[in-house]
């Protein structure tokens, strides 16, 4: 039996662009992807804090240190520039692996810079 657990999360990223005329995906600052352990073309879930929209797509790298969070393709209709979003990657693992798993949590500021990060401790996130 495999369990599906949160592998990593970018918490409260701010959407910087929404590009309808693109074939799909979410472009993320490569440094943020690396910090969260998200790899290019990995499936992610995106949760829009502003309007409650949720969708699945895949991540592609944007320029490192650009702060880019660009929702592309049809999903661009589900967000607005300036919306805070949560980007989550999941992993399948055995119950034994799950016992040792510690997700990477990366909390961002209003400019999509890393404000805080931790690995798997259960802690409440202090929102602004």
C-alpha positions as CSV (number, residue, x, y, z in Angstrom):
1,X,0.0,0.0,0.0
2,X,1.3,3.5,-0.9
3,X,0.4,6.7,0.9
4,X,0.3,10.1,-0.7
5,X,2.0,12.7,1.4
6,X,3.0,16.4,0.9
7,X,6.5,16.3,-0.4
8,X,7.0,20.0,-0.5
9,X,5.2,23.3,-0.5
10,X,5.7,26.9,-1.6
11,X,3.5,28.8,0.9
12,X,1.8,32.1,-0.2
13,X,3.6,32.7,-3.4
14,X,2.3,35.8,-5.1
15,X,1.2,35.4,-8.8
16,X,3.3,37.7,-10.9
17,X,1.8,36.8,-14.3
18,X,-1.1,34.9,-15.9
19,X,-0.4,34.0,-19.5
20,X,-3.5,32.5,-21.3
21,X,-1.7,32.0,-24.6
22,X,0.7,29.4,-23.4
23,X,0.4,25.6,-23.6
24,X,0.2,25.1,-19.9
25,X,2.1,24.8,-16.6
26,X,3.2,27.1,-13.9
27,X,6.5,28.9,-14.3
28,X,8.3,29.2,-10.9
29,X,11.6,31.0,-10.0
30,X,14.2,28.2,-10.3
31,X,15.7,29.1,-6.9
32,X,12.3,28.6,-5.2
33,X,11.8,25.3,-7.0
34,X,15.2,24.1,-5.8
35,X,14.5,25.3,-2.2
36,X,11.2,23.3,-2.2
37,X,12.6,20.3,-4.0
38,X,10.3,20.7,-6.9
39,X,11.8,19.4,-10.2
40,X,11.0,20.6,-13.7
41,X,7.9,19.0,-15.1
42,X,6.8,17.7,-11.7
43,X,3.1,17.7,-11.1
44,X,1.9,20.3,-8.6
45,X,-1.3,21.4,-7.1
46,X,-2.0,25.1,-7.0
47,X,-4.4,26.6,-4.4
48,X,-5.5,30.2,-4.9
49,X,-5.9,31.7,-1.4
50,X,-7.8,34.7,-2.8
51,X,-10.6,32.9,-4.6
52,X,-10.5,29.2,-3.5
53,X,-9.6,27.9,-7.0
54,X,-7.6,24.7,-7.1
55,X,-5.9,23.1,-10.1
56,X,-3.2,20.7,-11.1
57,X,-0.4,21.4,-13.6
58,X,3.3,20.9,-13.9
59,X,6.2,23.2,-12.9
60,X,8.7,24.7,-15.2
61,X,11.7,26.8,-14.3
62,X,11.7,30.5,-14.6
63,X,14.8,32.7,-14.2
64,X,16.5,32.2,-10.8
65,X,15.9,35.0,-8.3
66,X,13.3,36.6,-10.6
67,X,10.4,36.0,-8.1
68,X,8.4,34.7,-11.1
69,X,5.2,32.8,-10.4
70,X,3.4,32.7,-13.7
71,X,0.3,30.6,-14.3
72,X,0.1,29.6,-17.9
73,X,-2.6,28.2,-20.3
74,X,-6.2,27.6,-19.3
75,X,-5.4,27.8,-15.6
76,X,-4.5,31.5,-16.1
77,X,-8.3,32.1,-16.1
78,X,-8.4,30.8,-12.4
79,X,-6.0,33.4,-10.9
80,X,-5.3,37.1,-10.9
81,X,-1.9,38.8,-10.8
82,X,-1.3,39.5,-7.1
83,X,-3.2,36.5,-5.8
84,X,-1.4,34.5,-3.0
85,X,-1.2,30.9,-4.0
86,X,0.1,27.7,-2.3
87,X,2.0,25.3,-4.6
88,X,2.2,21.7,-3.3
89,X,4.0,18.7,-4.7
90,X,3.1,15.2,-3.4
91,X,5.0,11.9,-3.3
92,X,3.9,8.3,-3.0
93,X,5.6,6.3,-0.3
94,X,5.2,3.2,1.8
95,X,4.0,3.5,5.4
96,X,7.5,2.9,6.6
97,X,8.9,5.7,4.3
98,X,6.0,7.9,5.5
99,X,7.1,7.6,9.1
100,X,10.5,9.1,8.3
101,X,9.3,11.7,5.7
102,X,9.7,15.4,6.5
103,X,8.3,17.7,3.8
104,X,10.1,20.8,2.7
105,X,8.0,23.9,3.6
106,X,9.1,27.2,2.1
107,X,7.2,30.4,3.2
108,X,7.5,33.4,0.9
109,X,7.1,37.1,1.5
110,X,5.2,39.5,-0.7
111,X,8.1,39.7,-3.2
112,X,8.4,35.9,-3.6
113,X,11.6,35.8,-1.5
114,X,12.1,33.1,1.0
115,X,11.0,34.3,4.4
116,X,11.1,31.0,6.3
117,X,11.7,27.4,5.6
118,X,11.7,24.2,7.5
119,X,11.7,20.5,7.0
120,X,8.7,18.7,8.4
121,X,8.1,20.0,11.9
122,X,4.4,20.4,12.6
123,X,4.1,24.1,13.2
124,X,1.5,26.7,12.6
125,X,2.3,29.3,9.9
126,X,2.0,32.9,11.1
127,X,0.2,34.8,8.4
128,X,0.6,38.5,7.9
